[in-house]
């Protein structure tokens, strides 16, 4: 893999345009500051993961289904089943906010960093008129789906980051968000179809962590010193051990 030459960070004093950082890059920083720095400043990213084509298909089908109820200005059956007094929200920018290479954007003037994130959906609470951030998830496992596993902290940060971005765009956002979580059943005959059990899981978001993390990101990017890696970073552990054995050869 050759080092990337484009979209590399240059210090704030040396550039006129904002530097774009996606929600996933913020999560990369939280996962490992060293991997983040080498990616954004030196042009060497982590190896790409395999695409989750089935998950993407489920996302698209859910969006289409919720869009139908959006045009009808009616609640989706999931909302009725879970006693959520809301309907899918209509906004002139919703298509942009859901597009991967557009998303919701916010320019932090102090750092000149442009933060972006593509949401899955927005509902409107008919009691409070607050907007509800919604994220779709899909999996297939025997146990009921929850958002309580340690690794799912990334899901929670994801939805909190969307809440923050929308608030920075002056939207009235509820602290309560929802995960629409679909679990593929494996106990039936296939018959060219995959059946899902849907759960709508509420989550109370807290975005207080984001402003200090932005400051940390900016300080790391402005520095010429590669930061320490996370002790949990499997990529850095692999590189260290690989380099050790290569040096012995």
N, C-alpha and C positions, 0 to 999 in steps of 0.2 A: 504494500500500500504506500503510494507516494504521498508526501505531505501536500495538503491543500494550499493553494495560493490565494484563493478568494475568500471573502468573508472572514478575514482575520481581524482581531481587535488591534486598534492603534490607540495610543493614549488620547484622552479627551482633548488635550491642548493641541493635538496634531490633526484633528479631524473636524469637519464642519457638520457632517451628517450624523444622525443618531445611529447607534449600533444596536441591531436587533437581537433580542434574546427570547426564544420561545419558552413556554412553560416547561417543556421537557429539558431544556438546558439549565433552567433553574433547579430542576430536580437532579440533574447530573451534578451540579455544584454541591448540593446537599449530600449526594451519595459519595462523591469523592472530589475535593477541590483540585487535586493534581490532574485527574482525568479531564476535568472541566478546563483547566488552564491550558493543558497541552492541546486540547481540541480547539478552543476559541482563539488562542494566541499563537500556536505553533502549527496548527492545521492538521493534526493527527487525531482523528476521532477513534472511539471504540469501534471494534468490528460490528457491522450492522446485524441486528437480529432478524430472524425469519419473519416474513409478513404473516399476520394472523388473518388470513383471508376469510375464514368462516366467521370470526368475530366481526370483521368489517361488514360482511353481508348482513349479520344480525343488526348491526348499527343502522345500516341503510334501510332495512325493512322496518325497524322501529321508527325511524324518522319519517318514513312514508306514511306509516299508520297514524302517528301523532299529527302529522300534517293534515291528514283527512279530517280529524276532529278539530284541528285548528280552523280549517275553512268553515266548518259547521258551527264554530263557537260553542262546542259542547265538550263535556268532560270525557276523557278516555275511560273505558271500563276499569282499568287499573286504579284510577282515581276514585271511582265510585266504590269499588271493592275495599279500598283502604281508607274510606271516609275522609278523603282529601278534597276540600271544597275549593277546587281550582279548575282551570281549563288551560290548554296550551296557549301560550302568549304569541300575539302577532306584533312584529316590529319590522320596520322598513330595513333594518340592518341585519335581521336574523340570518339571512343566507350568507352574508359576509362573516358574521360571527361564528358560523358553523363550518366555514371553509378552511381547510388545513393550512393553506398558504396566505390566508388573510387573518381571520379570527378577530377576537376582541383585542384592541391595542391600547396601550397607555405609555406615553412618553414621560419618563422621570427627568425633569429639567435639571436637577442637581447633578446627576450622573450622565445625562444625555444617552441613557439606555432606553430603547423602545421594547417594551415587553408585550408579548402576544400569547394568545391561547385560544384554541378552537373548541367551543362548547358543543355539547350534544343537543341540549334543548333548554328552553325556558318555559315555565308555567307561571300563571299569575294567580295569587291567592285571592279569592273573591271576597274574603272577609277583611283582609288588611290592605289589599291592593299592592302588596309587596311581590316582587318577582322571585321565583324559586329556580335555582340552578339545578339541573337534572343531568345525571351522567348515566350512560348505558354501559352495562357490563354483561359478558357472557362467559360461561364456563360449562364444564360437564363433570360432575362428581357425585358420589353417593350421598354425602352429607348435605344438609340444608345450607344454602349460601348465607354468609354473614359478612360483616365488614370488621370483624374483631381479630383477625389474624395479624401478627406483628408486621408481616410484609405488606399488609394493606394500608399502612400509614401513607404510602405513596398515593393511593387512591384518595385518601382524605386530603392530603396536601394539594392534589390536583383540583379537587372541587373547591377548596378554599382559595386557590389561586384564581379560579374563574370568578368566584364571588368578589374578590378584591379588584380584579380588572374591571368588572362591571360597575362596582362602586366608584372607581376612579373615573368612569364615564358618566357619573352622576345618576346612575340608575338606583332605584330603591330596592335593595336586595335583602331578602329574608336571610336570617342566620340559618334557618332550616333548609337543607338541601335534600335531594333524594337520589338514591341509586336505584335504577330499574335493572335488576339483576336476573338474568335468565340462565337457568340450569338445564342443560340438555339431558334428557332421560336416556338411560342405556338398558332398560329392562324390558323393552318391547321389541318386536320385529322391526327391521329397518323399513322395508316397503317403500324405499325411495323418499323417506321423509324423516325429519328429526324433530321430535316433540320436546317442548320446553315447559318447565315450571317457572313462573314469574314471581318474583318477590320485589316489593317496593320498600326499600329500607331508608328510613329517615336518618339524617346526620346533622348535628349542630356544628356548624363551621366556626372556626376562630382564626381570623386573619392577622392577629397581632404579630406573628412571627415574620411576616413578609417584609416590612420596612427595614428591620435590622439586617435581614439576609441580603437585601438590595445593597445596603452599605458594605457588607462583607464582600459581595460579588464585585462591586466597583473597586474596592481596595485591592483585591486579588488581581483584577485585570490591569490595574494601573501599575502594579509592581513588576519588576524585572526578575523576581525571584520565584522559581517554581515552588508552589506550596507542598507541604507534606501530604502524603496520600492518606486516605481513610484506612484505619486498621482492618476494616471489613471489606475493602475493595478487592474483589476476586481478580479483577483485571491487573491491578498493580501487584498482587501476590504472584500471579502467573508470570508476569514480566520479570519480577525479581528472581524467582526460582529458575525460570528459563535462562536468564542471563548468567546465573551462577553455574549452571551445567555447561553452557556454551563456553564460559571462561575456563572450565576444567578440561575442555577437549584439546 
